Amino acid sequence: MIIFAADHGIADQGVSIASSDVTAQMVSNFIDGGAAINCFCQVNNIDLYIVDAGIKKALDCASECFFVQRLGSGTADFSLHAAMSREQVQQGFEFGRQIVTKLTQKGEHILLLGEMGIANTSSASALMCALTHYQIEQCVGKGTGITEQQYTHKLALIKKALTRLTEDDDVTTILAQVGGFEIVQMVGAILAAGQQQMPIMIDGFIVSIAALAAYRLAPNILGYFIFSHQSDEQGHHLLLQEMSAEPLLSLGLRLGEGTGAALAWPLIQAAAYFYNNMASFESAGVTV
């Protein structure tokens, strides 16, 4: 399990219930082992790694499970201008590739993805609008539970940002305009895992938008995706339909962190064990 964490400049516009400070606080909690994802990884024997892809304030931490791959101190406010440069997007792809390569060399053979970043549903919603045919109202949800007034404000900011985009913009341009540092690194990680023919367990709304971006860049990668669950975030079911996905679980989750992927992992283990070890009727002497 790799959790990519980063901050978003648009958080300063009040589109979330929490400030950007919470991103670093939650990353510290992941490292200390106190979050929901830590519990789910521990009970399921999942190796957990955390990546600082560009949180606002860098952490002073020397943990073996913590990787620093910063693209900056949070993205720019994409409601005003591009979130990042195209060069940062490409560097993000490379960072994602590097960590997957590093972990596969350690013997990891399946990739589970999670994320952390205050206001990253704003970025993911904008990306969904830009990468699909859906209307903005179908893509933008309330994230972790903002008020109706905050939701209206969030919708207006995303609409404003999307006016900078055209139908001719490629995926890299779209990611640069409204993406997040954690999202572009997840795209790179997904592409690298696909190249190595690794199964990739997709978590909720944010990870799914990274998966969609990777799919747009490399259509053949879709066969390596395992969609762990359908989250409660508005638009996620439509995003899953865009990739003809059949999620394993539907638990009303809206937590992120890779929790849906971790909860679905026992199903993957059971399926593999069943496939490799269950006797056939013939070998078991069962006559039908």
VEXDO-700516 format. One record per residue (C-alpha): residue number from 1; residue in three letters; x, y, z. Coordinates in nm, 3 decimals. Layout:
// residues N
+-----+------+---------+---------+---------+
| pos | code |    east |   north |      up |
+-----+------+---------+---------+---------+
| NUM |  ALA |       X |       Y |       Z |
...
+-----+------+---------+---------+---------+
//
This chain:
// residues 288
+-----+------+---------+---------+---------+
| pos | code |    east |   north |      up |
+-----+------+---------+---------+---------+
|   1 |  MET |   0.000 |   0.000 |   0.000 |
|   2 |  ILE |   0.140 |   0.336 |  -0.104 |
|   3 |  ILE |  -0.030 |   0.651 |   0.024 |
|   4 |  PHE |   0.061 |   0.960 |  -0.178 |
|   5 |  ALA |   0.005 |   1.285 |   0.014 |
|   6 |  ALA |   0.008 |   1.647 |  -0.104 |
|   7 |  ASP |  -0.162 |   1.980 |  -0.050 |
|   8 |  HIS |  -0.377 |   2.190 |  -0.282 |
|   9 |  GLY |  -0.373 |   2.568 |  -0.314 |
|  10 |  ILE |  -0.748 |   2.578 |  -0.365 |
|  11 |  ALA |  -0.790 |   2.470 |  -0.001 |
|  12 |  ASP |  -0.729 |   2.834 |   0.091 |
|  13 |  GLN |  -1.066 |   2.912 |  -0.071 |
|  14 |  GLY |  -1.255 |   2.724 |   0.201 |
|  15 |  VAL |  -1.371 |   2.429 |  -0.010 |
|  16 |  SER |  -1.307 |   2.174 |   0.265 |
|  17 |  ILE |  -1.407 |   2.131 |   0.630 |
|  18 |  ALA |  -1.038 |   2.129 |   0.729 |
|  19 |  SER |  -0.732 |   2.343 |   0.662 |
|  20 |  SER |  -0.423 |   2.225 |   0.478 |
|  21 |  ASP |  -0.249 |   2.173 |   0.813 |
|  22 |  VAL |  -0.450 |   1.853 |   0.851 |
|  23 |  THR |  -0.267 |   1.689 |   0.559 |
|  24 |  ALA |   0.067 |   1.697 |   0.744 |
|  25 |  GLN |  -0.103 |   1.596 |   1.069 |
|  26 |  MET |  -0.258 |   1.292 |   0.903 |
|  27 |  VAL |   0.071 |   1.197 |   0.736 |
|  28 |  SER |   0.234 |   1.204 |   1.079 |
|  29 |  ASN |  -0.048 |   0.983 |   1.205 |
|  30 |  PHE |   0.013 |   0.735 |   0.921 |
|  31 |  ILE |   0.382 |   0.721 |   1.009 |
|  32 |  ASP |   0.303 |   0.675 |   1.379 |
|  33 |  GLY |   0.058 |   0.394 |   1.299 |
|  34 |  GLY |  -0.259 |   0.552 |   1.437 |
|  35 |  ALA |  -0.489 |   0.591 |   1.136 |
|  36 |  ALA |  -0.765 |   0.370 |   0.997 |
|  37 |  ILE |  -0.541 |   0.259 |   0.712 |
|  38 |  ASN |  -0.275 |   0.147 |   0.960 |
|  39 |  CYS |  -0.531 |  -0.074 |   1.134 |
|  40 |  PHE |  -0.653 |  -0.227 |   0.808 |
|  41 |  CYS |  -0.300 |  -0.285 |   0.679 |
|  42 |  GLN |  -0.185 |  -0.440 |   1.006 |
|  43 |  VAL |  -0.476 |  -0.683 |   1.033 |
|  44 |  ASN |  -0.430 |  -0.788 |   0.668 |
|  45 |  ASN |  -0.046 |  -0.803 |   0.670 |
|  46 |  ILE |  -0.015 |  -0.528 |   0.407 |
|  47 |  ASP |   0.314 |  -0.338 |   0.382 |
|  48 |  LEU |   0.242 |   0.034 |   0.412 |
|  49 |  TYR |   0.448 |   0.316 |   0.261 |
|  50 |  ILE |   0.379 |   0.690 |   0.271 |
|  51 |  VAL |   0.499 |   0.943 |   0.014 |
|  52 |  ASP |   0.528 |   1.318 |   0.063 |
|  53 |  ALA |   0.444 |   1.421 |  -0.292 |
|  54 |  GLY |   0.420 |   1.788 |  -0.195 |
|  55 |  ILE |   0.254 |   1.867 |   0.136 |
|  56 |  LYS |   0.256 |   2.230 |   0.243 |
|  57 |  LYS |   0.516 |   2.192 |   0.517 |
|  58 |  ALA |   0.781 |   1.923 |   0.486 |
|  59 |  LEU |   0.805 |   1.678 |   0.776 |
|  60 |  ASP |   1.127 |   1.596 |   0.956 |
|  61 |  CYS |   1.099 |   1.219 |   0.958 |
|  62 |  ALA |   1.346 |   0.936 |   0.900 |
|  63 |  SER |   1.104 |   0.641 |   0.900 |
|  64 |  GLU |   1.180 |   0.357 |   0.659 |
|  65 |  CYS |   0.818 |   0.363 |   0.543 |
|  66 |  PHE |   0.830 |   0.735 |   0.453 |
|  67 |  PHE |   0.954 |   0.862 |   0.116 |
|  68 |  VAL |   1.009 |   1.228 |   0.026 |
|  69 |  GLN |   0.930 |   1.301 |  -0.340 |
|  70 |  ARG |   0.819 |   1.662 |  -0.321 |
|  71 |  LEU |   0.706 |   1.849 |  -0.631 |
|  72 |  GLY |   0.658 |   2.166 |  -0.424 |
|  73 |  SER |   0.489 |   2.296 |  -0.110 |
|  74 |  GLY |   0.139 |   2.225 |  -0.235 |
|  75 |  THR |   0.000 |   2.314 |  -0.576 |
|  76 |  ALA |  -0.100 |   2.664 |  -0.680 |
|  77 |  ASP |  -0.467 |   2.759 |  -0.646 |
|  78 |  PHE |  -0.610 |   2.616 |  -0.969 |
|  79 |  SER |  -0.915 |   2.840 |  -0.949 |
|  80 |  LEU |  -0.679 |   3.129 |  -1.032 |
|  81 |  HIS |  -0.413 |   2.970 |  -1.256 |
|  82 |  ALA |  -0.250 |   2.639 |  -1.340 |
|  83 |  ALA |  -0.195 |   2.409 |  -1.042 |
|  84 |  MET |   0.153 |   2.317 |  -1.167 |
|  85 |  SER |   0.374 |   2.318 |  -1.476 |
|  86 |  ARG |   0.386 |   2.045 |  -1.738 |
|  87 |  GLU |   0.742 |   1.980 |  -1.619 |
|  88 |  GLN |   0.613 |   1.910 |  -1.267 |
|  89 |  VAL |   0.358 |   1.667 |  -1.411 |
|  90 |  GLN |   0.633 |   1.479 |  -1.593 |
|  91 |  GLN |   0.851 |   1.480 |  -1.281 |
|  92 |  GLY |   0.554 |   1.345 |  -1.087 |
|  93 |  PHE |   0.519 |   1.059 |  -1.335 |
|  94 |  GLU |   0.887 |   0.982 |  -1.288 |
|  95 |  PHE |   0.865 |   0.991 |  -0.907 |
|  96 |  GLY |   0.572 |   0.749 |  -0.922 |
|  97 |  ARG |   0.767 |   0.519 |  -1.151 |
|  98 |  GLN |   1.071 |   0.529 |  -0.924 |
|  99 |  ILE |   0.892 |   0.422 |  -0.608 |
| 100 |  VAL |   0.713 |   0.134 |  -0.781 |
| 101 |  THR |   1.045 |   0.017 |  -0.925 |
| 102 |  LYS |   1.206 |   0.043 |  -0.582 |
| 103 |  LEU |   0.934 |  -0.159 |  -0.411 |
| 104 |  THR |   0.913 |  -0.427 |  -0.678 |
| 105 |  GLN |   1.287 |  -0.479 |  -0.633 |
| 106 |  LYS |   1.206 |  -0.552 |  -0.268 |
| 107 |  GLY |   0.966 |  -0.824 |  -0.378 |
| 108 |  GLU |   0.629 |  -0.646 |  -0.371 |
| 109 |  HIS |   0.404 |  -0.795 |  -0.640 |
| 110 |  ILE |   0.070 |  -0.613 |  -0.621 |
| 111 |  LEU |   0.010 |  -0.239 |  -0.586 |
| 112 |  LEU |  -0.255 |  -0.093 |  -0.355 |
| 113 |  LEU |  -0.302 |   0.283 |  -0.371 |
| 114 |  GLY |  -0.423 |   0.547 |  -0.127 |
| 115 |  GLU |  -0.404 |   0.924 |  -0.096 |
| 116 |  MET |  -0.422 |   1.212 |   0.149 |
| 117 |  GLY |  -0.469 |   1.579 |   0.065 |
| 118 |  ILE |  -0.710 |   1.838 |   0.195 |
| 119 |  ALA |  -0.925 |   1.968 |  -0.096 |
| 120 |  ASN |  -0.819 |   1.692 |  -0.332 |
| 121 |  THR |  -1.182 |   1.613 |  -0.419 |
| 122 |  SER |  -1.188 |   1.958 |  -0.583 |
| 123 |  SER |  -0.895 |   1.862 |  -0.803 |
| 124 |  ALA |  -1.036 |   1.516 |  -0.877 |
| 125 |  SER |  -1.378 |   1.659 |  -0.965 |
| 126 |  ALA |  -1.223 |   1.913 |  -1.203 |
| 127 |  LEU |  -1.017 |   1.637 |  -1.365 |
| 128 |  MET |  -1.326 |   1.419 |  -1.405 |
| 129 |  CYS |  -1.508 |   1.703 |  -1.581 |
| 130 |  ALA |  -1.212 |   1.758 |  -1.813 |
| 131 |  LEU |  -1.152 |   1.390 |  -1.892 |
| 132 |  THR |  -1.514 |   1.279 |  -1.943 |
| 133 |  HIS |  -1.838 |   1.398 |  -2.101 |
| 134 |  TYR |  -2.018 |   1.442 |  -1.768 |
| 135 |  GLN |  -2.159 |   1.774 |  -1.653 |
| 136 |  ILE |  -1.983 |   1.951 |  -1.368 |
| 137 |  GLU |  -2.277 |   1.903 |  -1.133 |
| 138 |  GLN |  -2.246 |   1.526 |  -1.183 |
| 139 |  CYS |  -1.877 |   1.530 |  -1.091 |
| 140 |  VAL |  -1.853 |   1.765 |  -0.794 |
| 141 |  GLY |  -1.951 |   1.631 |  -0.452 |
| 142 |  LYS |  -1.929 |   1.746 |  -0.092 |
| 143 |  GLY |  -1.606 |   1.570 |  -0.008 |
| 144 |  THR |  -1.577 |   1.513 |   0.365 |
| 145 |  GLY |  -1.903 |   1.694 |   0.438 |
| 146 |  ILE |  -1.898 |   2.062 |   0.350 |
| 147 |  THR |  -2.203 |   2.287 |   0.386 |
| 148 |  GLU |  -2.437 |   2.373 |   0.099 |
| 149 |  GLN |  -2.281 |   2.721 |   0.083 |
| 150 |  GLN |  -1.931 |   2.574 |   0.061 |
| 151 |  TYR |  -2.049 |   2.333 |  -0.207 |
| 152 |  THR |  -2.189 |   2.618 |  -0.420 |
| 153 |  HIS |  -1.859 |   2.803 |  -0.381 |
| 154 |  LYS |  -1.660 |   2.490 |  -0.471 |
| 155 |  LEU |  -1.874 |   2.439 |  -0.781 |
| 156 |  ALA |  -1.820 |   2.798 |  -0.895 |
| 157 |  LEU |  -1.443 |   2.781 |  -0.849 |
| 158 |  ILE |  -1.416 |   2.459 |  -1.049 |
| 159 |  LYS |  -1.635 |   2.601 |  -1.326 |
| 160 |  LYS |  -1.408 |   2.904 |  -1.342 |
| 161 |  ALA |  -1.095 |   2.689 |  -1.366 |
| 162 |  LEU |  -1.239 |   2.472 |  -1.641 |
| 163 |  THR |  -1.288 |   2.773 |  -1.869 |
| 164 |  ARG |  -0.909 |   2.766 |  -1.925 |
| 165 |  LEU |  -0.930 |   2.422 |  -2.084 |
| 166 |  THR |  -1.016 |   2.330 |  -2.443 |
| 167 |  GLU |  -1.123 |   2.005 |  -2.608 |
| 168 |  ASP |  -0.778 |   1.979 |  -2.766 |
| 169 |  ASP |  -0.587 |   1.975 |  -2.436 |
| 170 |  ASP |  -0.394 |   1.655 |  -2.372 |
| 171 |  VAL |  -0.389 |   1.466 |  -2.041 |
| 172 |  THR |  -0.064 |   1.628 |  -1.929 |
| 173 |  THR |  -0.206 |   1.977 |  -1.985 |
| 174 |  ILE |  -0.524 |   1.890 |  -1.797 |
| 175 |  LEU |  -0.325 |   1.752 |  -1.503 |
| 176 |  ALA |  -0.108 |   2.064 |  -1.499 |
| 177 |  GLN |  -0.410 |   2.292 |  -1.498 |
| 178 |  VAL |  -0.626 |   2.131 |  -1.227 |
| 179 |  GLY |  -0.437 |   1.830 |  -1.091 |
| 180 |  GLY |  -0.261 |   1.755 |  -0.764 |
| 181 |  PHE |   0.092 |   1.649 |  -0.683 |
| 182 |  GLU |  -0.030 |   1.325 |  -0.525 |
| 183 |  ILE |  -0.253 |   1.254 |  -0.825 |
| 184 |  VAL |   0.022 |   1.291 |  -1.087 |
| 185 |  GLN |   0.254 |   1.068 |  -0.884 |
| 186 |  MET |  -0.020 |   0.806 |  -0.860 |
| 187 |  VAL |  -0.061 |   0.824 |  -1.238 |
| 188 |  GLY |   0.312 |   0.755 |  -1.274 |
| 189 |  ALA |   0.295 |   0.468 |  -1.024 |
| 190 |  ILE |  -0.001 |   0.312 |  -1.205 |
| 191 |  LEU |   0.170 |   0.337 |  -1.544 |
| 192 |  ALA |   0.488 |   0.181 |  -1.403 |
| 193 |  ALA |   0.298 |  -0.103 |  -1.237 |
| 194 |  GLY |   0.112 |  -0.174 |  -1.561 |
| 195 |  GLN |   0.438 |  -0.188 |  -1.753 |
| 196 |  GLN |   0.557 |  -0.452 |  -1.506 |
| 197 |  GLN |   0.227 |  -0.643 |  -1.540 |
| 198 |  MET |   0.141 |  -0.588 |  -1.175 |
| 199 |  PRO |  -0.222 |  -0.596 |  -1.056 |
| 200 |  ILE |  -0.324 |  -0.251 |  -0.930 |
| 201 |  MET |  -0.594 |  -0.215 |  -0.664 |
| 202 |  ILE |  -0.781 |   0.111 |  -0.715 |
| 203 |  ASP |  -0.927 |   0.277 |  -0.405 |
| 204 |  GLY |  -1.192 |   0.551 |  -0.407 |
| 205 |  PHE |  -1.269 |   0.870 |  -0.598 |
| 206 |  ILE |  -0.922 |   1.031 |  -0.596 |
| 207 |  VAL |  -0.732 |   0.715 |  -0.688 |
| 208 |  SER |  -0.994 |   0.636 |  -0.953 |
| 209 |  ILE |  -0.932 |   0.970 |  -1.126 |
| 210 |  ALA |  -0.559 |   0.891 |  -1.133 |
| 211 |  ALA |  -0.651 |   0.554 |  -1.282 |
| 212 |  LEU |  -0.865 |   0.723 |  -1.548 |
| 213 |  ALA |  -0.580 |   0.959 |  -1.640 |
| 214 |  ALA |  -0.342 |   0.661 |  -1.668 |
| 215 |  TYR |  -0.601 |   0.477 |  -1.878 |
| 216 |  ARG |  -0.629 |   0.774 |  -2.114 |
| 217 |  LEU |  -0.250 |   0.767 |  -2.154 |
| 218 |  ALA |  -0.220 |   0.388 |  -2.188 |
| 219 |  PRO |  -0.555 |   0.220 |  -2.273 |
| 220 |  ASN |  -0.413 |  -0.134 |  -2.242 |
| 221 |  ILE |  -0.348 |  -0.079 |  -1.871 |
| 222 |  LEU |  -0.716 |  -0.126 |  -1.786 |
| 223 |  GLY |  -0.676 |  -0.503 |  -1.763 |
| 224 |  TYR |  -0.447 |  -0.465 |  -1.460 |
| 225 |  PHE |  -0.699 |  -0.264 |  -1.255 |
| 226 |  ILE |  -0.890 |  -0.419 |  -0.965 |
| 227 |  PHE |  -1.155 |  -0.175 |  -0.844 |
| 228 |  SER |  -1.184 |  -0.229 |  -0.470 |
| 229 |  HIS |  -1.501 |  -0.037 |  -0.389 |
| 230 |  GLN |  -1.755 |   0.228 |  -0.484 |
| 231 |  SER |  -1.726 |   0.521 |  -0.248 |
| 232 |  ASP |  -2.002 |   0.752 |  -0.128 |
| 233 |  GLU |  -1.852 |   1.052 |  -0.308 |
| 234 |  GLN |  -2.079 |   1.194 |  -0.575 |
| 235 |  GLY |  -1.958 |   1.106 |  -0.921 |
| 236 |  HIS |  -1.758 |   0.797 |  -0.825 |
| 237 |  HIS |  -2.012 |   0.556 |  -0.972 |
| 238 |  LEU |  -2.001 |   0.748 |  -1.301 |
| 239 |  LEU |  -1.621 |   0.746 |  -1.292 |
| 240 |  LEU |  -1.626 |   0.369 |  -1.247 |
| 241 |  GLN |  -1.866 |   0.335 |  -1.541 |
| 242 |  GLU |  -1.617 |   0.529 |  -1.754 |
| 243 |  MET |  -1.375 |   0.239 |  -1.708 |
| 244 |  SER |  -1.640 |  -0.038 |  -1.724 |
| 245 |  ALA |  -1.551 |  -0.116 |  -1.361 |
| 246 |  GLU |  -1.726 |  -0.361 |  -1.133 |
| 247 |  PRO |  -1.611 |  -0.272 |  -0.779 |
| 248 |  LEU |  -1.575 |  -0.552 |  -0.526 |
| 249 |  LEU |  -1.733 |  -0.364 |  -0.234 |
| 250 |  SER |  -1.986 |  -0.089 |  -0.169 |
| 251 |  LEU |  -1.966 |   0.014 |   0.196 |
| 252 |  GLY |  -2.052 |   0.384 |   0.183 |
| 253 |  LEU |  -1.690 |   0.479 |   0.251 |
| 254 |  ARG |  -1.566 |   0.835 |   0.210 |
| 255 |  LEU |  -1.236 |   0.822 |   0.392 |
| 256 |  GLY |  -0.960 |   0.784 |   0.136 |
| 257 |  GLU |  -0.622 |   0.667 |   0.266 |
| 258 |  GLY |  -0.656 |   0.347 |   0.061 |
| 259 |  THR |  -0.899 |   0.202 |   0.315 |
| 260 |  GLY |  -1.131 |   0.051 |   0.053 |
| 261 |  ALA |  -0.838 |  -0.122 |  -0.118 |
| 262 |  ALA |  -0.713 |  -0.262 |   0.212 |
| 263 |  LEU |  -1.058 |  -0.395 |   0.302 |
| 264 |  ALA |  -1.093 |  -0.562 |  -0.040 |
| 265 |  TRP |  -0.751 |  -0.727 |  -0.018 |
| 266 |  PRO |  -0.876 |  -1.043 |   0.163 |
| 267 |  LEU |  -1.109 |  -1.108 |  -0.132 |
| 268 |  ILE |  -0.810 |  -1.107 |  -0.366 |
| 269 |  GLN |  -0.621 |  -1.345 |  -0.140 |
| 270 |  ALA |  -0.921 |  -1.578 |  -0.117 |
| 271 |  ALA |  -0.971 |  -1.573 |  -0.496 |
| 272 |  ALA |  -0.606 |  -1.656 |  -0.563 |
| 273 |  TYR |  -0.601 |  -1.936 |  -0.306 |
| 274 |  PHE |  -0.925 |  -2.080 |  -0.439 |
| 275 |  TYR |  -0.799 |  -2.066 |  -0.799 |
| 276 |  ASN |  -0.473 |  -2.242 |  -0.715 |
| 277 |  ASN |  -0.587 |  -2.496 |  -0.457 |
| 278 |  MET |  -0.951 |  -2.597 |  -0.496 |
| 279 |  ALA |  -0.996 |  -2.949 |  -0.631 |
| 280 |  SER |  -1.191 |  -3.005 |  -0.948 |
| 281 |  PHE |  -1.485 |  -3.248 |  -0.945 |
| 282 |  GLU |  -1.268 |  -3.491 |  -1.143 |
| 283 |  SER |  -0.968 |  -3.479 |  -0.907 |
| 284 |  ALA |  -1.195 |  -3.501 |  -0.603 |
| 285 |  GLY |  -1.387 |  -3.799 |  -0.741 |
| 286 |  VAL |  -1.717 |  -3.611 |  -0.749 |
| 287 |  THR |  -1.960 |  -3.738 |  -1.013 |
| 288 |  VAL |  -2.232 |  -3.512 |  -1.148 |
+-----+------+---------+---------+---------+
//
